[in-house]
Amino acid sequence: MGIKLSKPKLHPALLNDIVAESLMGKGIGRILMNHALSKVAVSGKIIDLGAGTASASYNRFIKFVEPYKIICTDFYQSGEDLIKLDLEQPFDLADSSYDNIFCFNVLEHVYNYPNLISESLRILKPGGKFIGATPFICDYHPSPNDYFRYSPEALVKMFEEFGFKLEQMTFLGLGPFTAGFSQWGNLMPNRHLFKALKLVLLAPHLLADVLLEFMTKKFQYSYPLGYLYTFIK
């Protein structure tokens, strides 16, 4: 793979996040994304595409530097500091009006993704950043539709075609055992029982992935739960 990827390691800070966020009901893919975002610092005027609310869990991890303001968008909701925006149509927003764009777990739901990317470039200020994440190994989750899963190569081509430049991309995954475990909750007939036992069941899968990577590096980038990426205008 020609794209340089960073990858999470099971150090104490990540283990602490896994325990704390699992108890709050978060899946391992979301936990890895949030943990990776703890290294991201942003300020200025921020638009969060498709978020609906500023209470999303990733906002507890991102380092916000004053002054900053988050404006959320959603096509199905309305409210204060919430713009109704159809991501598949031209945005009714001014050119070069935002310092940063968030787009977490949204791009796979947008069929006309060229519109989202080109309009994001247009509304970003020069040097502004598009910070996003998309799932890869993930169940079908319509909201209201679920169209795509993107590889790193696809993401880079998609964004570079419109003039963005890749700053960084993070592989969100720990190995095949954790990736398989991430889907178990959707198969369990009693999801409340699964939630109660999640940490007990997750521990051996984490250990198995650590041992596998110790024995061979062959599979270290083969089972992504998703990717987190930053592109610059």
N, C-alpha and C positions, 0 to 999 in steps of 0.2 A: 504494500500500500504506500503510495507516494505522499500521503497526507500525514503530517506529524500529529499524533494523538496523545493527550495526557490521559492517565488512567488512575482511578482511586485505589488507594492502598488501605488495608485494614489496620490503621493506626488507632490509638486510643480515642482521638477526637471523633473519628468516623464511627467507631463502635458505640461511643456515647450517643451520637445522633441516631444510630440504628435503634438502640434501646428506647430512647426518649420518644422518637417519632413513631416507632412501631406501637407503643402504648397509646399513642394518639390516633392510631388507625391508619397511618400512612403505609403505602406499599414500598418495597425496596427500591423500585425505580424512582419514585418521587423523592425518597430519602437521599439517594445518591445525587439526584439533580440539586436538591436543596443544599446538600453539603458542598457540592462543587461551587454553588453560587455564593457561599460564604467567603470566597476569595475575590468576589466581584464588588467593586466600588463604583457608584454612579452619583451624578448630581445633575442639576438643571431641570429642564422640562422633559418629562418622561411620559410617553403614551404606551399603555399596556393593551395590545390588540387582543380582543376576545376574552378579556379577563372577567368582565362583569362586575368585579369588586376588588378593592385594594386589600381585602383581608386574606388573600391567597397565602398559603403557607410559605412560599418562597420569599415573600416580603419580610419574613422574620429572619432571613439569613443574609440577604443582600445588604451590603454596607452602603447606606444612603448618607451622602455628604451634603450638608447645607450649603447653599440653598437648593431645594429640590421640590418638585411638585409632580405627583402621579395623576394622570388622567386615564381612566379606564374606558374601554369600549365594549359594546355588546350589541348584537342585532335584535335580541329578544327582550332586553330589559331597558329601563330608563331610571334616571335618578341624578342627584347632584354629583358633579364631576364625572359623569358617565355619558359618553357620546354614543348615540346609536349609529353604528357603522356596519355596512355590508362589505365584508372583506373581499368579495368577488366583483365589486364595482369600484369605479374611481372614487377616491376618498374626497369628501367635501372639506378638505383641510388645506391650509396655506402651504406653499413651498417653503422648505428650509425653516420649519417652525418648531422642530423638536430636537433636543440634544441626544436623546436615547429612545430606542423602541424596545419593548419587551414583547415576546411572542412565545409563550410557553405552552406546549402541548395543544397547539391550535392549528399549525400548518397542515397537519394530516387531515383536517376536516374541511380544508378549502380546496375545491376542485380547480378553480381558476387561480392557482398559486402565482402565475406570472404577474397578475394584477397586484396581489399582495406585495410581492417583492419590488416591483417597479414603483408602486405608490409609496412604499416605505422609503425607498431611495429618494424620492421626490420631496417628501416632507421632512427628511432628516437634514440638519445643518451639516455643512462640510466638516468632516472629521467625526460626525455623529456615529453612534454604534447601534447595530441591530443585534440584540442579545436574545437568543431563542433556544428552544429545545423541542425535540420530537421523539416519540417512542419508536422502537424498532421491534423487539420481541414483546408483543402486547396483544391482548385480546381485542376482538372487534368491539369498538365502543362508539357507536353513532351519537353525534351531538350537533346537529341532527343526523349527519352522515359521517362516514369514516372512509376516506378514499385511498390514502397512501402510507407507505413506510419508506423512509429515505436512508440510503447509504451515505457515508461521508463524501464519496466521490460525486454522488448526485447533488448533494447540498452545495458543494463548492462550485460545481458547474452552473447550477441554477442561479446562485447569487452573483457569481463573477460575470455571467452573461449580461447582467444589468448594470454592472459597474462597481459592485462591492468587492472588497478585498478581505480575505480571511485573516483574522487576528489569532484566533485559537479555537480548537475543538477538543472536547473532552468525551472520552468513551465512558458511558454510564453502564457499568457492569462489573461483575467480579468473577464470572465464570459460568460454565454450563449448569452446575448444580443450583446455584442461586437463581439463574434465569428460569430454570424449570420450576423452582419453588415459587417464583413470583406469580405464576399462573394458577397455583393450586387453589387459592382463595375463590377463584371464579368457578371451580369445579365442585367445591365442598357443598353438600346439601344444607349444612348448618354453618353459615358464615360467622355467626356470633361465637360458636365454639372454636372455629379456626382463629378468630381474632384473639381469643383468650389464650390459645396455645401457640400463637405465632412465633414468639421468641424462642420457645422450647424447640419448635420444629425447624426454625431457621438456623439455629446454631450449628448443627451437623452439616448443613449445606454450605455454610460459610467456611467451615473447617475443611470440607472436601475440596472446595475451590482453591483454598490456600495451599493445600497439599498438591493438588494437580499442577498449579503454576510453579511450585517448587520443583516438581519432577520434569515438567516440560513447558516451554513458552509457546508451543504450537497453537494452543487454543485461546491465548490471552485476549485476542481481539475478535474472537469468532462468535461470541454470544452477547451482543449488546442489548441491554434493555432500552437504550436510547442514546441520544447524543445531545450535548450542550455545546453551543457555538456562539462566537461573536464575529460579526462582519462589520467592517468600517467603510463609511462612505468616503 
